[in-house]
Amino acid sequence: MKSGISASRTSLCSFTYTGEDGYIRNSITGIYVERNTGDTLHFANVVVLRNQIQWEGYYCYYRQHLRYSGQAEFFMNGKHFTGAWHRDTQTSRLILLDAEGNEVALQRGKTWFVMGDGHVEVSY
């Protein structure tokens, strides 16, 4: 199963689910590797958090009034599901929720977070 997440204004990347090793991130420059060892990086979770982003040319930044909630998409164990995220303040704990409002327990291991607005295209 191949899961791809891309944003036309930033970069194109995809995540390939490899089973036991989780997800491998690919981009136009190749597979992501650990700088010190050259080993392929594996991610147990890939999470897309949506928020309001202000674009200026090819660069983006978060608007001054950063929302503390939004939609979320999760890739875990080769499966995709939607939900939401929220936090009370900019420094409080990030809470991830599934579509039924239950807190999502991430898989043990590395997690890749994609922060984007409604224009970030997700396909799988």
C-alpha positions in Angstrom: 0.0 0.0 0.0 1.4 3.4 -0.9 0.2 6.5 0.9 1.0 9.9 -0.7 0.7 13.3 0.8 1.5 16.3 -1.3 1.2 20.1 -1.3 1.4 21.8 -4.6 3.0 25.0 -3.2 5.6 23.3 -1.1 7.0 19.8 -1.9 5.9 16.5 -3.1 6.4 13.4 -1.0 4.9 10.0 -0.5 5.0 7.4 2.3 5.3 3.8 1.5 3.9 1.3 4.1 6.4 -1.6 4.4 4.5 -3.6 7.0 6.6 -4.4 10.1 9.0 -1.4 9.5 6.1 1.1 9.1 6.3 4.0 6.6 9.2 5.2 4.6 9.2 8.8 3.3 10.1 9.4 -0.3 10.5 12.7 -2.1 12.1 14.0 -5.3 15.4 13.8 -3.6 15.0 10.2 -2.6 14.3 8.2 0.5 14.8 10.0 3.9 17.8 8.6 5.8 19.4 9.1 9.1 22.2 11.6 8.5 24.8 10.1 10.8 24.3 6.4 9.7 22.7 6.5 6.3 20.1 4.1 7.5 16.6 4.5 6.1 14.2 6.3 8.5 11.0 4.4 9.3 7.9 6.0 10.8 5.3 4.2 12.8 2.7 7.0 12.3 2.1 9.8 9.7 -0.3 12.5 10.8 -1.7 15.4 8.8 -2.8 18.4 11.0 -4.8 21.1 9.2 -4.6 24.7 10.2 -4.8 28.2 8.7 -1.6 29.1 6.8 -0.7 32.4 5.2 1.3 32.0 2.0 3.9 34.5 0.8 5.5 33.4 -2.4 6.8 29.9 -1.8 7.0 30.3 2.0 4.2 29.8 4.5 3.7 30.9 8.0 0.9 30.5 10.5 -1.5 33.4 10.9 -1.2 35.5 14.0 -4.4 34.0 15.4 -3.3 30.4 15.1 -6.3 28.1 15.6 -5.9 25.5 18.3 -8.0 22.9 16.5 -8.6 21.4 13.1 -9.1 18.3 11.1 -6.6 15.5 11.1 -5.7 12.5 8.9 -3.9 9.5 10.3 -1.8 6.8 8.7 -1.1 3.9 11.0 -0.5 0.2 10.4 -1.2 0.6 6.7 -4.6 2.1 7.3 -6.0 5.6 6.9 -8.6 7.3 9.0 -9.8 10.8 9.7 -10.3 12.7 12.9 -9.4 16.0 14.6 -6.8 17.6 16.8 -6.9 20.3 19.4 -4.9 22.0 22.1 -6.0 24.6 24.7 -3.1 27.0 24.3 0.0 27.2 22.1 2.1 25.4 24.8 -0.5 22.8 26.0 -0.6 19.1 25.0 -1.6 18.2 21.5 -4.7 15.9 21.6 -5.5 13.7 18.6 -9.0 12.4 18.2 -10.6 9.8 15.9 -14.0 10.4 14.1 -15.9 9.3 17.2 -14.1 11.7 19.5 -11.9 9.1 21.2 -8.3 10.0 21.8 -5.9 8.3 19.3 -3.0 6.3 20.7 -0.1 6.6 18.3 1.9 3.5 17.6 5.3 3.2 19.4 8.0 4.7 17.2 8.7 7.8 15.1 5.9 10.0 14.0 6.0 12.3 11.0 3.6 15.3 11.3 2.5 17.3 8.3 1.1 20.7 9.1 -1.0 22.1 6.3 -4.1 24.0 5.3 -7.0 22.8 3.3 -4.9 22.9 0.1 -2.7 20.0 1.2 -3.8 17.1 -0.9 -3.8 13.7 0.7 -4.3 10.5 -1.4 -3.7 6.9 -0.6 
